[in-house]
Amino acid sequence: MPQEMSMTRRHRRPAFAGRGALITTLLCMVWLGGCAAPASQQRDQEDSAEAYTRLGTAYLERNNLPRATRALNNALKADPNDPEALQAMAMIFQRQGEATLASEYFRRALDAAPDLTRARNNFAAFLYAQGRTREACDQLALASEDTQYANRAQLFANLGQCQRELGNPVQAREALERAKVIDPRMTRSYLLLAQLDYAQGHQARAWDNIQAHMRLAGITPENLALARDIALARGDTEQADFYARQLASSGSPDGSRGTP
């Protein structure tokens, strides 16, 4: 299945491990599917759509977009409403910069399978990357209702980020706290909460969250800069100088403030 996308507006192509053996196996499955008896045609079409979808997804994960497109087109010929094939096509169109088609195929996938939470999360990430933050929030709110979703903490962290950008700090905090409860080791929720607390002047809470982020994620230029600025806001110049020195030694630009 396609890897889930993260909430970012910076274009990134994820690095995927090679899947040559899997692709060979799936090619064999697709070829054998053509030998079925007419009596089982409907089932064979479903199997063919699934096999082509898996083949297309494997190519997609290797960033081989032409072969992925061919396989997924075959899947959709066998089953025009296959939600996995539709969302994989949406991701291809997104990578190709075809935003209108990507949006159309994400919506078709969700119309076919409203409970396909992975596709809804990917659609939200696409909308966020397009600057359509409110729509992204709406999709994430729907996705977060899936209590069985394996990456539910990520959904709530994404929702918190969305709500914060919309100027809804109360809803943002609620979502981020839910993310912490669901997965106490999810580092991103602590950083986002520290940023939110710092911006709102809750420096004690901001300090606790940035320290938790450092313990879990290690030292990064982003958390060093924010820790320095929180220390300054608390009047702790000694700690602020300590983090400023660490930030300077990391080789990162030493800005005048963190991320509010």
TORFI-585205 format. One line per 8 residues: number of its first residue (from 1); their letters; for each residue y, z, x of N, C-alpha, C. Coordinates in Angstrom, 3 decimals. Layout:
BEGIN
NUM) a) Y:Z:X:Y:Z:X:Y:Z:X ~ ...
//
This chain:
BEGIN
1) mpqemsmt) -1.178:0.000:0.845:0.000:0.000:0.000:1.234:0.000:0.885 ~ 2.355:-0.570:0.416:3.552:-0.572:1.227:4.022:0.836:1.517 ~ 4.540:1.025:2.704:5.059:2.339:3.062:6.279:2.636:2.228 ~ 6.437:3.890:1.845:7.581:4.274:1.049:8.844:4.183:1.879 ~ 9.899:3.758:1.222:11.166:3.600:1.911:11.971:4.886:1.840 ~ 12.761:5.113:2.869:13.609:6.287:2.905:15.004:5.945:2.414 ~ 15.801:6.983:2.127:17.144:6.795:1.620:18.087:6.556:2.784 ~ 18.396:5.324:3.032:19.313:4.991:4.113:20.004:3.694:3.792
9) rrhrrpaf) 21.199:3.531:4.324:21.898:2.260:4.164:21.898:1.468:5.449 ~ 21.142:1.953:6.455:21.006:1.207:7.692:19.709:0.433:7.641 ~ 19.776:-0.899:7.838:18.568:-1.724:7.730:17.628:-1.389:8.871 ~ 16.401:-1.035:8.506:15.385:-0.736:9.504:14.104:-1.396:9.111 ~ 13.405:-1.963:10.081:12.067:-2.475:9.833:11.071:-1.505:10.406 ~ 10.252:-0.865:9.554:9.297:0.103:10.082:8.242:-0.553:10.930 ~ 7.781:0.207:11.931:6.706:-0.293:12.792:5.375:0.121:12.194 ~ 4.481:-0.849:11.970:3.190:-0.571:11.369:2.095:-0.865:12.375
17) agrgalit) 1.019:-0.131:12.270:-0.135:-0.374:13.134:-0.804:-1.676:12.729 ~ -1.479:-2.327:13.683:-2.173:-3.578:13.408:-3.327:-3.371:12.457 ~ -3.551:-4.340:11.592:-4.624:-4.222:10.605:-5.456:-5.495:10.571 ~ -5.761:-6.026:11.738:-6.512:-7.269:11.793:-7.861:-7.184:11.124 ~ -8.597:-6.099:11.368:-9.927:-5.966:10.779:-9.843:-5.883:9.261 ~ -8.832:-5.146:8.751:-8.664:-5.029:7.306:-8.356:-6.382:6.699 ~ -7.490:-7.145:7.345:-7.128:-8.462:6.812:-8.335:-9.380:6.776 ~ -9.165:-9.344:7.818:-10.379:-10.158:7.838:-11.287:-9.799:6.677
25) tllcmvwl) -11.471:-8.497:6.446:-12.308:-8.041:5.331:-11.766:-8.510:3.993 ~ -10.444:-8.392:3.815:-9.842:-8.781:2.549:-9.919:-10.276:2.330 ~ -9.804:-11.066:3.395:-9.970:-12.509:3.262:-11.363:-12.858:2.756 ~ -12.358:-12.139:3.287:-13.732:-12.357:2.825:-13.877:-12.004:1.349 ~ -13.254:-10.893:0.932:-13.329:-10.489:-0.465:-12.710:-11.550:-1.372 ~ -11.545:-12.082:-0.952:-10.887:-13.111:-1.757:-11.760:-14.347:-1.862 ~ -12.374:-14.784:-0.741:-13.225:-15.968:-0.743:-14.439:-15.783:-1.631 ~ -15.077:-14.610:-1.533:-16.262:-14.350:-2.336:-15.937:-14.274:-3.814
33) ggcaapas) -14.706:-13.854:-4.127:-14.313:-13.750:-5.525:-14.328:-15.078:-6.238 ~ -14.247:-16.184:-5.493:-14.261:-17.499:-6.120:-15.633:-17.956:-6.547 ~ -16.677:-17.187:-6.236:-18.048:-17.601:-6.535:-18.588:-16.946:-7.792 ~ -17.735:-16.346:-8.603:-18.213:-15.563:-9.741:-18.636:-16.463:-10.897 ~ -19.486:-15.934:-11.747:-19.949:-16.659:-12.932:-18.869:-16.647:-13.998 ~ -18.793:-17.679:-14.867:-17.750:-17.755:-15.893:-17.754:-16.563:-16.837 ~ -18.911:-15.962:-17.097:-19.004:-14.857:-18.058:-18.172:-13.662:-17.628 ~ -17.939:-13.512:-16.352:-17.176:-12.350:-15.861:-15.806:-12.764:-15.352
41) qqrdqeds) -15.244:-13.812:-15.953:-14.001:-14.384:-15.439:-12.845:-13.397:-15.482 ~ -12.698:-12.652:-16.579:-11.574:-11.733:-16.688:-11.645:-10.655:-15.616 ~ -12.852:-10.091:-15.452:-13.008:-9.067:-14.423:-12.762:-9.662:-13.034 ~ -13.232:-10.910:-12.866:-13.037:-11.557:-11.569:-11.566:-11.804:-11.290 ~ -10.802:-12.130:-12.329:-9.371:-12.315:-12.136:-8.710:-11.016:-11.709 ~ -9.125:-9.916:-12.322:-8.579:-8.617:-11.944:-8.946:-8.279:-10.504 ~ -10.213:-8.519:-10.152:-10.644:-8.255:-8.781:-9.904:-9.148:-7.793 ~ -9.683:-10.406:-8.196:-8.970:-11.341:-7.330:-7.534:-10.886:-7.119
49) aeaytrlg) -6.889:-10.442:-8.199:-5.514:-9.956:-8.083:-5.450:-8.749:-7.158 ~ -6.412:-7.835:-7.307:-6.424:-6.652:-6.456:-6.645:-7.013:-4.995 ~ -7.597:-7.920:-4.752:-7.900:-8.313:-3.371:-6.706:-9.017:-2.737 ~ -6.077:-9.935:-3.478:-4.909:-10.632:-2.942:-3.738:-9.661:-2.718 ~ -3.609:-8.680:-3.605:-2.544:-7.694:-3.440:-2.759:-6.874:-2.177 ~ -3.993:-6.445:-1.961:-4.294:-5.688:-0.748:-4.085:-6.544:0.491 ~ -4.454:-7.806:0.412:-4.253:-8.710:1.538:-2.758:-8.900:1.801 ~ -1.998:-9.145:0.738:-0.552:-9.325:0.893:0.125:-8.091:1.439
57) taylernn) -0.320:-6.929:0.969:0.249:-5.678:1.446:-0.043:-5.471:2.930 ~ -1.263:-5.815:3.338:-1.615:-5.686:4.754:-0.727:-6.578:5.614 ~ -0.479:-7.796:5.152:0.431:-8.687:5.887:1.857:-8.149:5.877 ~ 2.265:-7.589:4.746:3.609:-7.030:4.644:3.809:-5.901:5.641 ~ 2.790:-5.074:5.782:2.906:-3.951:6.706:2.944:-4.402:8.163 ~ 2.487:-5.640:8.402:2.603:-6.219:9.740:3.852:-7.090:9.862 ~ 4.668:-7.078:8.802:5.916:-7.845:8.740:5.679:-9.353:8.824 ~ 4.498:-9.798:8.400:4.203:-11.224:8.331:4.544:-11.676:6.910
65) lpratral) 5.820:-11.935:6.694:6.294:-12.193:5.336:5.771:-13.496:4.735 ~ 5.656:-14.587:5.498:5.119:-15.811:4.870:3.706:-15.634:4.323 ~ 2.808:-15.033:5.124:1.442:-14.839:4.643:1.387:-13.805:3.515 ~ 2.216:-12.774:3.631:2.273:-11.780:2.555:2.703:-12.438:1.253 ~ 3.693:-13.287:1.331:4.194:-13.970:0.127:3.115:-14.843:-0.496 ~ 2.401:-15.606:0.325:1.345:-16.468:-0.215:0.272:-15.648:-0.913 ~ -0.171:-14.573:-0.275:-1.223:-13.750:-0.872:-0.752:-13.108:-2.175 ~ 0.482:-12.606:-2.186:0.982:-11.940:-3.388:1.246:-12.933:-4.509
73) nnalkadp) 1.667:-14.140:-4.168:1.799:-15.173:-5.203:0.455:-15.464:-5.851 ~ -0.605:-15.494:-5.047:-1.949:-15.698:-5.597:-2.352:-14.529:-6.490 ~ -1.992:-13.314:-6.067:-2.284:-12.135:-6.888:-1.598:-12.247:-8.242 ~ -0.343:-12.681:-8.233:0.415:-12.757:-9.483:-0.010:-13.940:-10.339 ~ -0.607:-14.957:-9.731:-1.207:-16.030:-10.535:-2.419:-15.497:-11.305 ~ -3.186:-14.623:-10.632:-4.361:-14.037:-11.290:-3.955:-13.001:-12.326 ~ -2.905:-12.225:-12.023:-2.431:-11.192:-12.946:-0.913:-11.076:-12.796 ~ -0.155:-11.750:-13.668:1.309:-11.768:-13.535:1.968:-10.398:-13.683
81) ndpealqa) 1.239:-9.418:-14.200:1.818:-8.089:-14.427:1.223:-7.025:-13.518 ~ 0.622:-7.437:-12.420:0.071:-6.457:-11.497:1.222:-5.693:-10.844 ~ 1.363:-4.380:-11.119:2.539:-3.642:-10.637:2.604:-3.507:-9.120 ~ 1.430:-3.361:-8.480:1.434:-3.233:-7.022:1.893:-4.535:-6.368 ~ 1.416:-5.675:-6.897:1.847:-6.966:-6.356:3.336:-7.184:-6.602 ~ 3.821:-6.785:-7.770:5.234:-6.961:-8.097:6.124:-6.136:-7.183 ~ 5.735:-4.873:-6.929:6.592:-4.066:-6.070:6.517:-4.529:-4.629 ~ 5.365:-5.041:-4.192:5.269:-5.582:-2.836:6.155:-6.819:-2.693
89) mamifqrq) 6.190:-7.666:-3.715:7.085:-8.821:-3.694:8.540:-8.376:-3.665 ~ 8.847:-7.311:-4.396:10.216:-6.786:-4.381:10.624:-6.381:-2.965 ~ 9.698:-5.755:-2.241:10.004:-5.322:-0.882:10.175:-6.521:0.055 ~ 9.411:-7.590:-0.186:9.599:-8.815:0.600:10.998:-9.378:0.356 ~ 11.378:-9.476:-0.913:12.705:-10.008:-1.232:13.803:-9.113:-0.640 ~ 13.576:-7.806:-0.648:14.566:-6.906:-0.062:14.734:-7.198:1.431 ~ 13.639:-7.359:2.132:13.721:-7.646:3.571:14.381:-8.984:3.837 ~ 14.245:-9.916:2.925:14.836:-11.240:3.095:16.293:-11.283:2.646
97) geatlase) 16.812:-10.162:2.158:18.197:-10.126:1.711:18.423:-10.700:0.331 ~ 17.346:-10.880:-0.428:17.448:-11.420:-1.793:17.537:-10.250:-2.783 ~ 18.718:-9.666:-2.872:18.879:-8.436:-3.652:18.597:-8.641:-5.135 ~ 19.028:-9.759:-5.695:18.820:-9.998:-7.129:17.337:-10.093:-7.450 ~ 16.601:-10.852:-6.633:15.166:-10.983:-6.855:14.446:-9.662:-6.610 ~ 14.861:-8.929:-5.594:14.235:-7.636:-5.323:14.397:-6.709:-6.519 ~ 15.601:-6.642:-7.053:15.843:-5.789:-8.218:14.991:-6.228:-9.400 ~ 14.903:-7.538:-9.622:14.105:-8.065:-10.735:12.634:-7.673:-10.604
105) yfrralda) 12.092:-7.812:-9.403:10.669:-7.527:-9.228:10.381:-6.023:-9.259 ~ 11.296:-5.208:-8.758:11.109:-3.763:-8.910:11.070:-3.389:-10.393 ~ 11.980:-3.957:-11.168:12.023:-3.638:-12.603:10.770:-4.139:-13.317 ~ 10.297:-5.304:-12.939:9.063:-5.816:-13.542:7.883:-4.901:-13.214 ~ 7.827:-4.416:-11.972:6.746:-3.505:-11.586:6.794:-2.236:-12.424 ~ 7.983:-1.698:-12.647:8.113:-0.457:-13.405:7.926:-0.677:-14.895 ~ 8.268:-1.867:-15.381:7.960:-2.186:-16.784:6.444:-2.239:-16.992 ~ 5.745:-2.779:-15.990:4.289:-2.890:-16.091:3.603:-1.546:-15.919
113) apdltrar) 4.188:-0.666:-15.097:3.570:0.636:-14.817:4.679:1.676:-14.624 ~ 5.223:2.225:-15.722:6.320:3.194:-15.604:5.960:4.438:-14.810 ~ 4.660:4.731:-14.686:4.243:5.923:-13.961:3.932:5.638:-12.493 ~ 4.289:4.463:-11.993:4.064:4.141:-10.581:5.221:4.723:-9.776 ~ 5.102:6.008:-9.462:6.208:6.752:-8.864:6.601:6.212:-7.498 ~ 5.635:5.753:-6.737:5.955:5.199:-5.418:6.908:4.019:-5.548 ~ 6.649:3.143:-6.534:7.528:1.999:-6.754:8.910:2.461:-7.209 ~ 8.970:3.501:-8.021:10.260:3.997:-8.494:11.067:4.582:-7.337
121) nnfaafly) 10.384:5.298:-6.433:11.070:5.834:-5.257:11.588:4.697:-4.373 ~ 10.760:3.669:-4.186:11.186:2.524:-3.381:12.359:1.790:-4.034 ~ 12.325:1.693:-5.355:13.432:1.064:-6.080:14.708:1.886:-5.886 ~ 14.579:3.205:-5.949:15.742:4.068:-5.739:16.313:3.882:-4.333 ~ 15.437:3.794:-3.332:15.901:3.579:-1.960:16.617:2.239:-1.842 ~ 16.091:1.222:-2.520:16.741:-0.092:-2.527:18.131:0.007:-3.159 ~ 18.224:0.666:-4.311:19.509:0.797:-4.991:20.513:1.560:-4.129 ~ 20.046:2.609:-3.476:20.920:3.390:-2.609:21.447:2.533:-1.461
129) aqgrtrea) 20.564:1.741:-0.851:20.968:0.866:0.255:21.994:-0.166:-0.205 ~ 21.955:-0.508:-1.494:22.913:-1.461:-2.059:24.221:-0.797:-2.462 ~ 24.323:0.518:-2.279:25.519:1.237:-2.694:25.548:1.570:-4.174 ~ 24.418:1.392:-4.859:24.328:1.670:-6.301:23.779:3.088:-6.480 ~ 24.603:4.053:-6.059:24.131:5.433:-5.920:23.762:6.054:-7.252 ~ 24.560:5.829:-8.270:24.263:6.442:-9.575:22.936:5.935:-10.132 ~ 22.691:4.626:-10.012:21.414:4.080:-10.474:20.252:4.645:-9.662 ~ 20.475:4.820:-8.367:19.441:5.417:-7.524:19.121:6.827:-7.981
137) cdqlalas) 20.159:7.593:-8.303:19.957:8.956:-8.799:19.134:8.961:-10.085 ~ 19.446:8.035:-10.971:18.714:7.971:-12.244:17.225:7.717:-12.002 ~ 16.923:6.787:-11.090:15.521:6.493:-10.792:14.830:7.686:-10.142 ~ 15.524:8.364:-9.246:14.931:9.530:-8.574:14.690:10.673:-9.557 ~ 15.604:10.850:-10.505:15.415:11.899:-11.503:14.153:11.639:-12.324 ~ 13.931:10.383:-12.684:12.710:10.029:-13.416:11.477:10.239:-12.533 ~ 11.564:9.803:-11.278:10.414:9.927:-10.371:10.048:11.382:-10.120 ~ 11.049:12.248:-10.062:10.784:13.656:-9.739:10.032:14.386:-10.843
145) edtqyanr) 9.918:13.768:-12.018:9.166:14.383:-13.112:7.658:14.293:-12.904 ~ 7.236:13.471:-11.956:5.808:13.311:-11.677:5.331:14.492:-10.827 ~ 4.733:15.478:-11.471:4.330:16.696:-10.766:3.138:16.483:-9.837 ~ 2.437:15.357:-9.983:1.272:15.092:-9.143:1.609:14.215:-7.940 ~ 2.855:13.829:-7.803:3.233:12.925:-6.720:3.178:13.648:-5.378 ~ 2.504:13.040:-4.412:2.268:13.717:-3.134:3.554:14.007:-2.373 ~ 4.545:13.121:-2.487:5.798:13.284:-1.739:6.936:13.741:-2.650 ~ 6.629:14.661:-3.538:7.639:15.089:-4.504:8.813:15.791:-3.832
153) aqlfanlg) 8.555:16.520:-2.750:9.652:17.171:-2.037:10.648:16.142:-1.521 ~ 10.150:15.017:-1.031:11.027:13.943:-0.560:11.884:13.408:-1.699 ~ 11.282:13.274:-2.896:12.045:12.807:-4.050:13.222:13.728:-4.332 ~ 12.967:15.041:-4.310:14.044:15.990:-4.608:15.103:15.998:-3.506 ~ 14.684:15.834:-2.250:15.662:15.740:-1.167:16.534:14.498:-1.337 ~ 15.896:13.380:-1.679:16.651:12.155:-1.930:17.606:12.333:-3.111 ~ 17.110:12.991:-4.159:17.947:13.226:-5.335:19.136:14.116:-4.974 ~ 18.900:15.139:-4.149:20.000:15.994:-3.715:21.053:15.226:-2.934
161) qcqrelgn) 20.608:14.347:-2.056:21.534:13.517:-1.288:22.353:12.626:-2.217 ~ 21.671:12.040:-3.204:22.332:11.178:-4.179:23.398:11.941:-4.958 ~ 23.005:13.095:-5.487:23.926:13.878:-6.308:25.132:14.348:-5.497 ~ 24.901:14.672:-4.242:26.013:15.086:-3.381:27.012:13.950:-3.207 ~ 26.509:12.748:-3.018:27.407:11.607:-2.846:28.161:11.273:-4.125 ~ 27.574:11.632:-5.272:28.259:11.402:-6.546:29.269:12.505:-6.856 ~ 29.361:13.512:-5.988:30.295:14.611:-6.215:29.780:15.649:-7.182 ~ 28.449:15.822:-7.204:27.821:16.811:-8.086:27.136:17.887:-7.240
169) pvqareal) 27.905:18.811:-6.650:27.299:19.775:-5.724:26.291:20.717:-6.370 ~ 26.500:21.071:-7.630:25.565:21.982:-8.292:24.199:21.322:-8.455 ~ 24.200:20.092:-8.961:22.943:19.366:-9.121:22.305:19.056:-7.763 ~ 23.150:18.785:-6.781:22.626:18.513:-5.439:21.905:19.736:-4.896 ~ 22.523:20.902:-5.051:21.894:22.134:-4.550:20.583:22.415:-5.281 ~ 20.566:22.231:-6.583:19.342:22.478:-7.350:18.204:21.602:-6.836 ~ 18.502:20.331:-6.604:17.456:19.403:-6.136:16.983:19.779:-4.737 ~ 17.900:20.130:-3.853:17.528:20.460:-2.476:16.747:21.769:-2.398
177) erakvidp) 17.111:22.722:-3.246:16.351:23.977:-3.272:14.938:23.729:-3.798 ~ 14.809:22.822:-4.771:13.467:22.468:-5.254:12.651:21.851:-4.129 ~ 13.278:20.998:-3.335:12.580:20.372:-2.206:12.071:21.434:-1.239 ~ 12.884:22.456:-0.973:12.476:23.539:-0.069:11.300:24.321:-0.628 ~ 11.320:24.572:-1.925:10.234:25.335:-2.549:8.928:24.552:-2.501 ~ 9.010:23.261:-2.799:7.799:22.430:-2.823:7.218:22.268:-1.420 ~ 8.087:22.061:-0.444:7.626:21.891:0.939:8.579:22.627:1.875 ~ 8.276:23.887:2.182:9.177:24.692:3.016:9.340:24.172:4.439
185) rmtrsyll) 8.515:23.231:4.841:8.622:22.681:6.196:9.269:21.301:6.227 ~ 9.834:20.897:5.116:10.527:19.607:5.080:11.915:19.781:5.679 ~ 12.105:19.272:6.873:13.309:19.569:7.648:14.583:19.030:6.996 ~ 14.482:17.872:6.372:15.692:17.211:5.873:16.415:18.025:4.816 ~ 15.677:18.750:3.990:16.326:19.531:2.938:17.216:20.619:3.538 ~ 16.801:21.210:4.668:17.619:22.244:5.310:18.911:21.653:5.869 ~ 18.817:20.470:6.474:20.017:19.840:7.023:21.000:19.476:5.915 ~ 20.482:18.899:4.832:21.356:18.520:3.731:22.000:19.744:3.087
193) laqldyaq) 21.249:20.828:2.961:21.822:22.052:2.413:22.875:22.636:3.351 ~ 22.623:22.584:4.652:23.611:23.079:5.621:24.901:22.271:5.515 ~ 24.782:20.951:5.377:25.966:20.109:5.214:26.718:20.458:3.942 ~ 25.967:20.658:2.855:26.590:20.991:1.578:27.282:22.354:1.647 ~ 26.606:23.341:2.214:27.191:24.676:2.327:28.445:24.670:3.202 ~ 28.387:23.937:4.315:29.537:23.849:5.207:30.733:23.252:4.486 ~ 30.496:22.183:3.732:31.583:21.523:3.012:32.188:22.427:1.945 ~ 31.368:23.316:1.368:31.841:24.196:0.298:32.365:25.534:0.810
201) ghqarawd) 32.287:25.745:2.117:32.797:26.980:2.691:31.828:28.142:2.657 ~ 30.558:27.876:2.362:29.543:28.938:2.360:28.902:28.993:3.756 ~ 29.633:29.568:4.696:29.226:29.432:6.097:27.991:30.271:6.456 ~ 27.804:31.399:5.799:26.605:32.201:6.092:25.345:31.443:5.691 ~ 25.375:30.866:4.496:24.220:30.073:4.060:24.063:28.823:4.916 ~ 25.192:28.206:5.251:25.129:27.021:6.100:24.481:27.351:7.440 ~ 24.832:28.514:7.999:24.271:28.929:9.288:22.758:29.125:9.192 ~ 22.316:29.793:8.133:20.878:30.013:7.955:20.128:28.687:7.849
209) niqahmrl) 20.688:27.744:7.109:20.003:26.470:6.910:19.994:25.611:8.170 ~ 21.092:25.627:8.927:21.090:24.808:10.137:20.176:25.420:11.198 ~ 20.073:26.734:11.226:19.143:27.380:12.163:17.692:27.062:11.775 ~ 17.414:27.056:10.477:16.065:26.699:10.020:15.753:25.252:10.385 ~ 16.741:24.381:10.231:16.521:22.978:10.588:16.220:22.841:12.077 ~ 16.938:23.566:12.910:16.700:23.500:14.355:15.312:24.004:14.723 ~ 14.876:25.056:14.043:13.539:25.590:14.340:12.451:24.582:13.968 ~ 12.629:23.910:12.848:11.593:23.010:12.353:11.658:21.619:12.986
217) agitpenl) 12.854:21.112:13.200:13.020:19.734:13.659:13.303:19.624:15.145 ~ 13.651:20.760:15.777:14.085:20.683:17.163:15.564:20.363:17.242 ~ 16.073:20.268:18.454:17.495:20.035:18.669:17.796:18.540:18.572 ~ 18.816:18.218:17.775:19.286:16.839:17.657:20.814:16.853:17.763 ~ 21.419:15.735:18.133:22.888:15.696:18.168:23.507:16.053:16.815 ~ 22.847:15.646:15.730:23.395:15.914:14.407:23.416:17.406:14.096 ~ 22.305:18.101:14.365:22.328:19.531:14.033:23.142:20.342:15.048 ~ 23.238:19.866:16.285:24.096:20.545:17.261:25.562:20.478:16.835
225) alardial) 26.005:19.301:16.421:27.398:19.146:16.001:27.699:20.012:14.787 ~ 26.767:20.034:13.843:26.995:20.836:12.646:26.943:22.325:12.965 ~ 26.016:22.745:13.823:25.947:24.156:14.217:27.226:24.587:14.916 ~ 27.766:23.722:15.780:29.037:24.027:16.445:30.152:24.237:15.433 ~ 30.235:23.340:14.444:31.329:23.420:13.483:31.174:24.607:12.536 ~ 29.934:24.933:12.191:29.722:26.121:11.358:30.108:27.369:12.132 ~ 29.738:27.422:13.401:30.103:28.574:14.232:31.616:28.718:14.310 ~ 32.318:27.610:14.477:33.781:27.661:14.501:34.337:28.177:13.178
233) argdteqa) 33.767:27.698:12.067:34.232:28.130:10.753:33.980:29.621:10.528 ~ 32.951:30.139:11.184:32.645:31.574:11.072:33.451:32.404:12.061 ~ 34.198:31.754:12.917:34.978:32.471:13.920:34.186:32.880:15.140 ~ 33.014:32.321:15.317:32.153:32.665:16.457:32.359:31.621:17.557 ~ 33.413:31.816:18.346:33.748:30.825:19.369:32.702:30.767:20.479 ~ 32.035:31.875:20.751:31.017:31.875:21.803:29.848:30.949:21.429 ~ 29.375:31.079:20.179:28.299:30.201:19.715:28.785:28.753:19.636 ~ 30.022:28.577:19.191:30.563:27.221:19.091:30.611:26.563:20.466
241) dfyarqla) 31.032:27.310:21.489:31.065:26.765:22.846:29.659:26.451:23.343 ~ 28.701:27.301:23.008:27.320:27.093:23.423:26.782:25.765:22.875 ~ 26.992:25.545:21.577:26.492:24.304:20.974:27.294:23.097:21.446 ~ 28.584:23.290:21.709:29.393:22.188:22.229:28.883:21.746:23.599 ~ 28.511:22.712:24.434:27.972:22.364:25.761:26.651:21.626:25.623 ~ 25.794:22.103:24.712:24.518:21.416:24.496:24.735:19.992:23.988 ~ 25.698:19.846:23.099:25.992:18.530:22.550:26.509:17.604:23.645 ~ 27.372:18.115:24.509:27.902:17.301:25.605:26.803:16.899:26.572
249) ssgspdgs) 25.898:17.820:26.848:24.821:17.521:27.797:23.806:16.535:27.223 ~ 23.807:16.394:25.891:22.870:15.448:25.269:23.334:14.007:25.417 ~ 24.586:13.841:25.840:25.118:12.493:26.027:25.682:11.881:24.763 ~ 25.742:12.658:23.668:26.283:12.137:22.420:27.789:12.361:22.367 ~ 28.512:11.487:21.656:29.956:11.694:21.498:30.235:13.038:20.853 ~ 31.201:13.747:21.376:31.509:15.086:20.882:32.638:14.981:19.867 ~ 32.261:14.814:18.582:33.263:14.682:17.537:33.952:16.002:17.282 ~ 35.017:15.939:16.533:35.792:17.145:16.252:35.207:17.952:15.116
257) rgtp) 34.259:17.371:14.389:33.671:18.098:13.258:32.301:17.532:12.966 ~ 31.522:18.287:12.208:30.190:17.840:11.808:30.263:16.990:10.567 ~ 29.155:16.890:9.872:29.089:16.080:8.653:29.268:16.980:7.447 ~ 30.413:16.899:6.781:30.652:17.812:5.647:29.826:17.433:4.439
//
